Amino acid sequence: MPYLRRTTLCCAELLQAYKVLYRNLRYGTERLIGLGVRSMQFHINVWKGEDGYLIGKCVELPAAMTQGKTQQEVVENMREAILLVRQDIQAEAREKKAQQLTVEA
């Protein structure tokens, strides 16, 4: 299937992705950019749905899913989906006054 793009991460890459995600969720994108971090990279699995649209799901944030007619549209929509999921996670943590812990696996 030409529309299927799978990304496989080894344990070290996955751990690094979660560390970056944790930093980004903790400090927010704006503060990270101020610290010299330009952007985060997320991996997306993309496949063709039954209705002909492409469906995308973020590997690091499974709650971030989207669709589009082209791969470019899926990527653009995924940027927005990731931002919304991150904002939701941050808001929930503030609301519940969550304690943040770091776990290495």
C-alpha positions in Angstrom: 0.0 0.0 0.0 1.7 3.2 -1.1 -0.3 5.3 1.4 0.8 3.3 4.5 3.8 4.7 6.3 4.8 3.0 9.4 7.6 4.2 11.7 9.3 1.7 14.0 11.2 3.1 17.0 13.7 1.2 19.0 13.6 1.5 22.8 16.2 4.3 23.0 14.4 6.4 20.4 11.1 5.9 22.1 12.6 6.9 25.5 14.1 10.0 23.8 10.7 10.8 22.3 9.0 10.6 25.7 11.6 12.7 27.3 11.2 15.4 24.7 7.4 15.1 25.0 7.6 15.4 28.8 9.8 18.5 28.5 7.5 20.0 26.0 4.4 19.3 28.0 6.0 20.6 31.2 7.5 23.8 29.9 5.3 24.5 26.9 6.5 25.1 23.3 7.1 28.8 23.8 9.5 28.3 26.7 11.4 25.5 24.9 11.8 27.7 21.8 13.3 30.3 24.1 15.7 27.6 25.4 17.0 26.9 21.9 14.7 23.9 21.1 13.3 24.7 17.7 10.5 22.1 17.5 9.5 18.6 18.4 9.3 15.7 16.0 6.3 13.4 16.1 5.9 10.2 14.2 2.6 9.6 12.3 1.2 6.3 11.0 -0.9 7.1 7.9 -3.2 4.7 6.1 -6.0 4.9 3.6 -9.5 4.6 5.1 -12.5 2.9 3.6 -14.0 6.2 2.5 -10.9 7.1 0.5 -9.5 9.7 3.0 -6.1 9.2 4.5 -6.1 8.7 8.3 -3.2 9.7 10.5 -2.5 8.7 14.1 0.4 10.1 16.2 2.7 7.4 17.6 3.7 9.4 20.7 0.2 10.9 21.4 -2.3 8.2 20.4 -5.2 10.6 21.2 -4.0 12.8 18.3 -5.8 11.5 15.2 -6.8 13.2 12.0 -7.7 12.7 8.4 -7.2 14.4 5.0 -7.4 14.0 1.3 -3.6 14.2 0.8 -0.6 13.4 2.9 0.2 17.1 3.2 -3.3 17.8 4.5 -2.9 15.0 7.1 0.4 16.5 8.3 -1.1 20.0 8.6 -4.2 18.7 10.4 -2.0 16.6 12.7 0.0 19.7 13.8 -3.3 21.2 15.0 -4.4 17.9 16.6 -1.1 17.5 18.5 -1.4 21.1 19.8 -5.0 20.5 21.0 -4.1 17.3 22.7 -1.1 18.9 24.4 -3.2 21.8 25.6 -5.8 19.4 26.9 -3.2 17.4 28.8 -1.8 20.7 30.3 -5.2 21.9 31.3 -6.2 18.6 32.9 -2.9 18.6 34.9 -3.5 22.2 36.1 -7.1 21.4 37.0 -6.2 18.3 39.0 -3.0 19.9 40.4 -1.2 16.9 39.2 2.3 16.1 40.5 4.7 15.5 37.6 7.1 12.5 37.9 9.9 11.3 35.6 10.2 7.6 34.9 12.9 6.0 33.0 12.2 2.7 31.4 
